[in-house]
Amino acid sequence: MRLTDFWERLGESFGGAYARSIAADHSFAALGDRTIDRAIAEGVDTATIWRAVVAEYPDRVPSRLR
C-alpha cells in the first residue's frame, strides 16, 4: 500500500484531525507498542500498519477499506 493511500484511508475512517492524533499519540500493540508515525519512520510496511489499525478499531474502519 502506498503511503498516500494509507493516509487517505486513515483520514476517511477517522477524519483528518483525529487521524493525525491517532498517528502521533496512540501506541499499537500489534506494532510493538509504536505509534503509526514511529512505525512509518522505522520503515514498517504501511499494509502492516493498516492491518493494526483495522484490528484496533474494527468499528471505525468501513468494510470497503479493510
ABEGO torsion letter per residue (X at the ends): XBAAAAAAAAAAAAEAAAAAAAAAABBBAAAGGBBAAAAAAAGBBAAAAAAAAAAABAAABBAAAX
